[in-house]
Amino acid sequence: MLGLMQQRELLISSFLDYAEAYHPRVEVVSRLRDGTLHRIGWGGIADRARRLAQALQRLGIRRGARVATLAWNTHRHLELFFGVTGSGIVLHTVNPRLFPEQLRYIIDHAENGVVFFDVEFAGLVADLAPHLPTVHTYVALGVRDELPDLALPNLLAYEDLLAAEDGDFAWPMFDENSASSLCYTSGTTGNPKGVLYSHRSTVLHTFSLMAVDTMAISARETLLPCAPLFHVNCWGIPYAAAGTGAKLVLPGSRLDGESLWELLRDEGVTFAAAVPTVWLTLFAWMERQADLNPGALKLRRVLSGGTAVPRVVIDTLRDRFGATLLQAWGMTELSPLGTVGNLLPRHDALDEEARTALRLKQGRTIYGIELRVVDEAGRPLPRDGTSVGLIQARGPWVLSGYFKGDGGQAVDADGWFGTGDVGTLDADGFLTITDRAKDVVKSGGEWISSIELENLAVGHPAVQEAAVIAARHARWQERPLLLVTCKEGRSVTKAELLAFLAPKVAKWWLPDDVICVDAMPHTATGKVQKARLRSEYADWLERG
Ligand code: ADP
């Protein structure tokens, strides 16, 4: 027997309708290119998103077509999040930090006809344009005066497009399973793979962000997402902001310490989301200032994911800001959230050290995502916090396959997606990632966690960044090799670093060698390119 409840399609436009109806004057603040702040209410965003929808119609863009954006976190990019998806068109947020050949590949693969771009990317767009056969229209995100002098086919100004419309438009209803947005994973090897989200998956993921044990996003919060809008839909925060009527602060391209501090202080930010580097940059800037009082800020919660969070970030946020760090784990294929590190009631009784140990884990499994750990033959392992294996995920916001099938089989017959991460799960659902499957060091058949060694190494006061890779070894097949960069004006020797690590890890985990390098190679998402380090240093221990 079927239930007798209404079958209303779960569409992204419903979030904006809600924000407009009940929170029209709640602000969306954006840092513009010249550093000034732009303010608009959710009512204004909704009006402009509708004008954008009308303009897209006038440009002849049909439902299901993919339009690309190359843009930072500003109100205009936010309007595209709603105006494009609300029209039934697919928003393809392109990471401008990708290498040119990857940019060409994904824009071509997505068959983008229109590219919306921030004026700061004009040079990049001009270089790419001759190699983008599918693109027929370019829209610069600004007013006509700002239009770069570029020889681009059909170059339009975003503000002209909006000004020509009247905003008298109602969001269409369509199947909630329709595609809403497209993100490519950076793909350290092979071509980038497209993950195609649906309205339904996005709405369900957004509901999860509002849940107290996930991110507890509510009308009471002022949100500062430093994660780029082009990175997995900014972890879904823009949608949750609209769906709750939270104030949203968008930092543009300026993530330096001073700009961030100003936003935290002047906009009354209560919740910020950023990768650890952003916090380390802020802390380094703060060290050079006199008379700052981070304790007086309203910042209470900080979400960090994408890479393991160093302890210093957790400690500094707690001790100096009075803020709690929530570590989250996920990936493009998971929309991205799989876990968030909220503690349980019985953890209130623990001392600070024990609580910090829990916060250093990758987070606790959230409702909506099933996680399990399996061995190399795919057999499930116990959730006991010690059995290390491959992490698999399943759920309504986990992908079922890559765009156009390019990227291989994504899930097994039972719908389990192999995340490529190695780690443990415990009975409470806390996840500890020890490695990417491809980065693990296998010494004499035993796994050594490169992430744990790296986290410990960056705890040394002279170390800026650390990477552990598997180096080939005659007797043990692989042994850990530690590469570090040093903070400005600091240096460290191999003996000093090994002495620093020795009391903290099992003896057989100690790296066989330590190399100080001038710079680390990074991927477009800011992660250390271990594949490159491996190709350069895998034979280091054999060189003699
Ligand atoms: P990629 O960087 O591979 O293009 P994503 O941006 O989707 O793709 O990153 C996903 C990966 O980032 C995860 O598979 C995991 O290895 C890593 N990751 C995400 N969150 C964390 C975390 N909190 N701690 C450690 N690693 C993490």
Boltz pocket constraint, residues with backbone or C-beta under 6 A from the ligand:
constraints:
  - pocket:
      binder: B
      contacts: [[A, 184], [A, 185], [A, 186], [A, 187], [A, 188], [A, 304], [A, 305], [A, 306], [A, 307], [A, 308], [A, 309], [A, 327], [A, 328], [A, 329], [A, 330], [A, 331], [A, 332], [A, 333], [A, 336], [A, 361], [A, 362], [A, 419], [A, 420], [A, 421], [A, 433], [A, 435], [A, 436], [A, 525], [A, 527]]
      max_distance: 6.0
